[in-house]
Amino acid sequence: MSNRHHKPARASIGCSSSKACGSTLRWTAAAIGALAAACAAAQGAGERHVHGEGELTIVREGQELTATLRTPTFNLIGFEHAPSTESEHAAWDAALARFAAPTAAVQPGRRARCTLEAVQLEDPFVDAHEHDEHDEHDEHDEHDEHDDHDERGDHDEHGGHDEHGGHDEHGGHDEGAHDDRAHADLEVTYRFSCERPEQLEQVAVTVFEDYPDLIRLNAVYLDDRNQVGGTLTGAKPTLRW
């Protein structure tokens, strides 16, 4: 079943006490800062939406490991507008299935014995699909209304409505909505539980071969003792610390 009609909630790092929450917030803030530094070093600027590039943020707290990967949809399917054709829908559904698969796009080192507990996807096209369905419903209603006019012989009045340009204005509105979605990113968050978290020394990304337009990921890893940043590519898909 396609995920595009159901927008999941954003992932959050759980904590069981105020002290743990405070620690998590500090780590997360540090991770964001480290990620910005890694991006700046790799790009020469802090741009977040760059074709060919993406971001990977990994945070470990105790036995819980959270990895969030974000990339422009262009890197995966070659476009950033909401899918409209059958082939575009198929390409997008395949990308969602790949990133939601149990064989996660992000793989912790085996020595830590991490098990994937949950995957959360942020589909940037969910609202667009719901809008399209609403438009189709409205179009069907307008068609029925047009038939009613025809039965009553109100051809001239309906023609006057066409001259008013209501449909053209609606088309202009759709064009503006498309412009608002000029940039679209897929964000996927993986949550792992690790039996031996102290032996976690690396995380690998497994999707470079599947998506050649995804050239590099600006990555950062953070735990209570380590803060490491780096650039991952198809030739170097593993972040080590």
Secondary structure, 3 states (H helix, E strand, C coil): CCCCCCCCCCCCCCCCCHHHHHHHHHHHHHHHHHHHHHHHHHHCCCCCCCCCEEEEEEEEECCEEEEEEEEECHHHHCCCCCCCCHHHHHHHHHHHHHHHCCCCCEEECHHHCEEEEEEEEECCCHHHHHHHHHHHHHHHHHHHHHHHHHHHCCHHHHHHHHHHCHHHHHHHHHHHHHHHCCCCEEEEEEEEEECCHHHCCEEEECCCCCCCCCCEEEEEEECCCCEEEEEEECCCCEEEC
